[in-house]
Structures are given as structure tokens and as C-alpha cells.
């Protein structure tokens, strides 16, 4: 039986997102400010499809023009910023159509 596709809520660290969530008052200038704004938007919606699309959009934007190796780096870095499991985030990205190395 095939594994069920991951939902964003299964991937992110919800407790951490709630802790850092901050409504942006201006355009973010640092990765930290962007993460806080993303966490705010992510935790402010109850719609799972919207959450899935939000996370996938962030990952697609960060990997759009990269090689599979730079995409892997981006996923690892995003997992660090979001304090989540990089293997789950990688699986979510692959399921969403992001080109990554084979395996794992």
C-alpha cells in the first residue's frame, strides 16, 4: 500500500511556528523576519490545502532555478530555519514535484 502524501502540518514544527509567529508590519528584510511572517500566516489559517500550498510555494520559490544539489541545500536550510525534520520536508518537497536527488 502506498504511503499517504504528507500534509504541511505533518512536516512543520507547529509549536515552534506558534512561538515565533509575528504579524509583519513591513516587508521582511531578513530570513528571520520572513520566517516569523510565514509562521504567522501558516498558523492563522485552518485550511489544510492552503497550508500545503503555502509551504510548497516557499519550497518551489527557493528551488526554482537550482541544481538538484542546491535544491537539497535549500531544503536542509529551510528545515533548520523552520526547526523541522529535514527528511520530512524533503519528502514533502519531492511529493510536490520539486527536483531532488534520487533516493532517501
C-alpha positions as CSV (number, residue, x, y, z in Angstrom):
1,X,0.0,0.0,0.0
2,X,1.3,3.4,-0.9
3,X,2.1,5.9,1.8
4,X,-0.3,8.8,2.2
5,X,1.0,12.1,0.9
6,X,2.3,14.3,3.7
7,X,0.4,17.4,4.6
8,X,2.3,20.5,5.6
9,X,1.0,20.2,9.2
10,X,2.8,16.8,9.4
11,X,6.1,18.4,8.4
12,X,6.4,21.7,10.2
13,X,7.1,22.2,13.9
14,X,3.8,23.6,14.9
15,X,4.9,24.6,18.4
16,X,7.9,26.5,17.1
17,X,5.7,28.2,14.5
18,X,3.3,29.4,17.2
19,X,6.2,30.6,19.3
20,X,7.8,32.7,16.5
21,X,4.7,33.8,14.6
22,X,4.6,37.5,14.2
23,X,2.3,39.6,12.0
24,X,4.6,41.6,9.6
25,X,4.3,45.3,9.7
26,X,6.5,45.9,6.7
27,X,8.3,43.8,4.0
28,X,10.7,41.4,5.7
29,X,14.4,42.2,5.4
30,X,15.9,39.1,6.9
31,X,15.3,35.4,6.7
32,X,14.3,35.6,10.4
33,X,11.6,38.2,9.7
34,X,10.4,36.2,6.7
35,X,10.1,33.0,8.8
36,X,8.1,34.9,11.5
37,X,5.7,36.2,8.9
38,X,5.4,32.9,7.3
39,X,4.7,31.2,10.6
40,X,2.1,33.8,11.4
41,X,0.3,33.2,8.1
42,X,0.6,29.5,8.4
43,X,-0.8,29.3,11.9
44,X,-3.5,31.8,11.1
45,X,-5.3,29.5,8.7
46,X,-7.2,26.4,9.4
47,X,-7.4,25.3,5.8
48,X,-5.1,22.3,5.2
49,X,-5.0,22.9,1.4
50,X,-3.9,26.5,1.9
51,X,-1.2,25.4,4.3
52,X,0.1,22.8,1.9
53,X,0.2,25.3,-0.9
54,X,2.0,27.9,1.3
55,X,4.7,25.5,2.2
56,X,5.1,24.2,-1.3
57,X,5.2,27.7,-2.7
58,X,8.1,28.6,-0.4
59,X,10.0,25.5,-1.4
60,X,9.3,26.0,-5.1
61,X,10.4,29.6,-5.0
62,X,13.7,28.6,-3.3
63,X,14.5,25.8,-5.6
64,X,13.1,27.0,-9.0
65,X,16.4,27.6,-10.8
66,X,18.8,25.5,-8.8
67,X,20.5,22.2,-9.5
68,X,19.4,19.2,-7.5
69,X,22.4,19.8,-5.2
70,X,21.5,23.4,-4.4
71,X,17.9,22.4,-4.0
72,X,19.0,19.8,-1.4
73,X,20.9,22.6,0.4
74,X,17.8,24.8,0.3
75,X,15.6,22.1,1.8
76,X,18.2,21.4,4.5
77,X,18.5,25.1,5.3
78,X,14.7,25.6,5.3
79,X,14.4,22.7,7.8
80,X,16.8,24.4,10.0
81,X,15.1,27.8,9.9
82,X,11.7,26.1,10.5
83,X,13.1,23.8,13.1
84,X,11.5,20.7,11.4
85,X,12.7,17.3,10.3
86,X,14.7,17.7,7.1
87,X,13.7,14.2,5.9
88,X,10.0,15.0,6.2
89,X,10.5,18.4,4.5
90,X,12.4,16.7,1.7
91,X,9.7,14.1,1.2
92,X,7.0,16.8,1.2
93,X,9.1,18.7,-1.5
94,X,9.5,15.6,-3.6
95,X,5.8,14.8,-3.4
96,X,5.1,18.4,-4.5
97,X,7.2,18.0,-7.6
98,X,10.5,19.6,-6.6
99,X,13.5,18.0,-8.3
100,X,15.8,16.5,-5.7
101,X,18.5,13.7,-5.8
102,X,17.2,10.2,-6.1
103,X,17.0,8.0,-3.0
104,X,16.4,8.9,0.6
